[in-house]
Amino acid sequence: MEDLTDIRNTAKSKKTDPGRNLHLWSFYQLKEFIQYKAEMVGIRFELVNPKYTSQTCKNGHQAKVNRNGLKFRCKECGHTCHADLNGAINILGFSSLAYW
């Protein structure tokens, strides 16, 4: 899970009342619930740095131009994927999954 410390200082809201919906969440409590439930069923829980994960290819090529909105396309090798899926898989370290 991404470390959500200070997210209120960096997250942006597109609502008419900027940031209001983000400030209603208790990120610490959310993290604690997810960690508790994961560990209860035997799933390892870690805080990770998501920086550049949705811009980095499975082959390690990282470039801002690799991501265009929700589309990921590596400028080095041509690999394509949904950008958020690409980031999630990079976080998990499953770059060798069959559907890649």
N, C-alpha and C positions, 0 to 999 in steps of 0.2 A: 504494500500500500504506500502511496505517496505520503511523505511527511507533510501534514497540513498545518504545521506551525506557521504563524504569520500569514495565512492565506487571506485573511481579511484585508491585509495591507497590499496584496498583490492581485487578488481576483477582481475581475471587472463584471459588472452586471449590465445587461442590455434593457432591463426594465426601466420604466419611467422614474422610479425612485431608486437611483443607482446604489447598489450594494445592500439594500434592505433585506432581500431574500437571503443573501449570504450571511448576514449578521444574526439571523434568527437560528442558524444551525449551531449546535455545539459540536465542533469538530473533534474535540478531545473525547467526548462521549461516543460519537460515531466510531472513532478508532477503537475505543475500549470495547464496544459491542462487537465489532467485526473481529477483533483479536480474540475475545472470549469465545465467540461461536466457532471460529476457525480452529482454535486449539482444542475445543471440546470434541471436535470430530477428527482430530489428528492432522489438521492442515497447518503447515509451517507458516508463521506470520513474520513479515519483515517490513521495515520502512525502507523505501528506495528513493533514489534521486531520479526523477523521470526526464531530466534535462536531455534534450536531443533524441530521445527514444523514437519519436515519430518522424524524425528526419534521417535516421540511420538505417541503412540497408542491412539485410541479413549477412551480407558479405563485409560489413564494417564500413562501407562508404557513407560518410556523414556530410550532408550539405543542406542548407536551408531550402534550396530550389527543389530538393527531392519531394517536399511536401507542398501541395497546392490545395488548400482547403481540406476536404476529406479524402483527397486522392494522394497516394504515395506512388512515386515512380522514380526509381534510382537512375540518375543521369549517367552513372558508370556502367551498370550492367542491364538496365531496362526492367528490373523486377518491379511488378506493380502489386498493390494491395490497398485496402482501406487504411488510411493513415492512423486511425486510432487502434485498429487491429495490429498494425505493424508495431506501434509503440508498446502495446500490451504484450505482444510476443517477445519483443526485445527485453522488456522488464522481466518477464518470466524466464528468459534465456532458452527458449525453445526454437531457436532459429533453424533447427534441422527437421521441423515437423513436415510430414509428407505433403501437405497441401501448399507448402511454400514453393 
